[in-house]
Amino acid sequence: MKWITIGDIHGRDNWKSIDIHQYDKVIFMGDYVDGREELDELRNLEEIINLKLKYPDKVVLLIGNHDIQYHWYSSKRLRVYKEKYALDYQRLFKENEDFFQLVYYAHEHLWVHAGITTRWIQYMETNGHDFKDLTTENLVANLNQLLTERCKDLFSVGKARGGNDVGGPLWADVSELRASPAPFHQIVGHNKMIEPTHFDLELGSLRFADCLTHCNHFWVYHPNELAWKKEIINIGNK
């Protein structure tokens, strides 16, 4: 068995060079849109959704902070908001919202777009969300349900990213993840890296996957071996 993690796409279609038949799980980390102007990112998003339709059990689609503004939080627009595609994006995300999730958990690993910190969990509890004594599985179910309910606290932004709250699972910065690590083995995007990067923590670990701007390396997990490897795929830098 092997699982591949695909970092932030931002309209690029180089993910199509990956032979998904080689993998038992294909996990997209979110941020499918808001790329360079010359990219046909609308068609690209449609093709990713069609991939999920074709392989519903194999393909996992996480939601990113760039995606969520077009449906769940349309009032919180980023500087690169694509007005010309907005209605099409809103339609696609609304019609297929059951395909997208905030968090994916398996084999004691947690995939989430930007990551979860202990400080953000405390922030959520202060705002009336009781996460105490939850198993990781129940925490994941709870967070995905909050996405369905469009909970505004999921979109909280910390000072490291220009906000006034605490960086949440769509906005956490690498500085927040390392300063207040949650006790999980997390795979995250959102924070650009030169290559797939790994940090061991006292109660968990962090693996950063948002590196497609710079390289064609991917994190690949081998569940049977409990091993992570960096895999190079021959793709064009589109």
N, C-alpha and C positions, 0 to 999 in steps of 0.2 A: 504494500500500500504506500502511496505517497500523495500528499496534498500540496497544492501550490497556492501561494498568496500573491495576489496582484495588487500592487500599490495604486495610488491615486492616478486615474486615467486622464482626467481633464481634456477629454475630447480626442486623445490619441487612439489610433486603432492598431497599434503594434501588438496588442494583446492577442490579435487574431493569428499571429505567427506561432502561438503556443498550441501544441497538439494536446487538446484536452483529453483525448483518449488515453494518454499516458498517466492520467491522474484520477484518483478516486474522489477527490474534492477540489473544487476550484473556487477560491474565496476572493471576491473583489472587495477592496477596502473602502469603497465610496469615492465621492468627488468625481463623478462621471462627466461633469460639464464645466463650463467657464474656462475653457482653454484658449489657445491662440485663435485669432479671428479667421484664419484661413482654413481651419479644420472643419470638417462636416460632422460636428459633434452631435447634431440631432439624429442623423442616421446611425451614428455610432452607438448612441444610447438605445435606439430601437433594436439594434443588433444584439446588444448585451441582454436586453429584456427577452428577445427571442431565444437567446441561448439558455436563459433560465427556463423559458417555456419548454424547450426541447429536453433539457436535463434538469428537471426540478429538484431531484435529490442530490445531484452532484454539485450544482452551482449555488453559491451563497452570495447574496447581494447585500452588503452593508450600506447604510446611508451616511453621507458626509455632510459637512456644514454648507458646502456649495449647492448640494442637491436639495437640502431641506428647505431652503429659502423659497423654492419655487412652488411649494405645496403646503408644507406644514407651518412655516413661519414666513409667509410672503411679506410681512411688514418689516422684516429684518433683512434688508438687502445689502449685499456686499458691493464693494467698489466695481467688481468685474461682472455684475449682474447683466445678463444678456437679454435686454428688453425685446429684441427682435425674435428671440426664441421662447420668450417667457410663457406665452399661451400654450405652445406645443409641449414645453417641459411640464407645465402644470397638468396638462391632459395626460401625459405619459405617466407621471408619478401618481396621479390620482387613480387612473384606471388600473394601475399595477401595484398599488401601495401594499398589497399583501405579500408581494415578492421581496420587499425591502425590510430589513430589520436593523435595530440599533446595535445589538450584540449577538455574537455567536460563540457558543461554548462547547468544547469537546476535548476529550483526552486531557483534562486538567489545564487546558489552554483557553484563553479568552481573546477573541478577535473583536476589536472595536475601533472605530475610525480614528479617534484622537487619544483614547485611553481614559482610564479611571484612576483618580487619586483618592487617598484616604481623606484628604481635606474636602473633596467634593462630596463624598459620602456623608461627611459631617454636615456640610452645607445643606444637603437634601434632608437630613434628619431635622435640622433646625427649621426647615420649611414644611415640616409635617409629614415627611415620608419616612416610615419606620422600616429601616433596613437591618436593624439589630437582630442577631441570631439567625439570619437567613443563610441557608446553604447557598453555595455559588449558583447552583441550578435555579433555585428560587429567586435569587437576585437577578439573574439573567431574564427570567420570565417576567419579573416585575418591571425591569427596565424596558423590555420590548413592549409590554402593555402600556407603559407611560408614553412610549412613542405613538402607539395607536390612539391614545387619549390626547395627544399633542401637548404634553406637559411642557410649559415654558421653561422650567428649570433645567431641562435637558440641553437647552441652548445657551446656558450661562457661559460668559466669557470672562477670563481673568485678566489682570493687568498686563501680563506678558504678551497678550494679544489685543491690547487696547480696550479692554472692558473694565468693569468695576466690581465684578463678582468673583466667582471661582471657576476656573476652566473646567468645563464638563466634558462628557464623552464625545462631543462634536468639536470641541475647541481647546482641549488641554494642550499646553505647550510642553516641550521636552523638559524645560526647567521645572515645571510644576510636577511632572511625572517623576522626576528624579528627587525632588525635594520632599514630596509627600507620597511615596509609593504605596499603592494598594497591594495587598498580599496575594497577587495573582501572577501567573505567567501570561503576559499580555503581548499580542501582536497588534501594532498600531500603524496608521498612516499619518497624514496631516502634517507631520514634521519632516521637512525635506532633508534627505541625507545623500551623501555622495554615493553610498552603496548600502546594501542591507547591513544594519548595525545592531549589535547586541550588547545589553548591559545585564549583568547578574546583580540582583538585589538581595538584601538580607532575607526577605520573605517572598521572593518571586523573581521575575525577570521581565525585561522589555526587549522586544524585537521591532525595529523600525523598518517599514517596507516602502515608504514613499521616496523612491529613488529613480523612477523611470525618466526623470528629466536628465539624469546624468549617466545612467548605465543600463545594461540589460540583464542585471542580476536579480534573481528572485529567491525569496525564502521558500524552501520546500521541506515539509515535515514528513518524516517516515514513522507513522504511529507504531508499527510493529517493532521498530528498533528504538523508539523513544528518542529519535535523533533529528536534529535540524541541520540542513545543509544549504549552501548557497549554490544555486543552479544558474548557469549562463545559457540563455536562449538566443539563437541567432535571429535577431529582429532588426528591422530598420528603425532609425530614430525619427519617427514620423510625428 
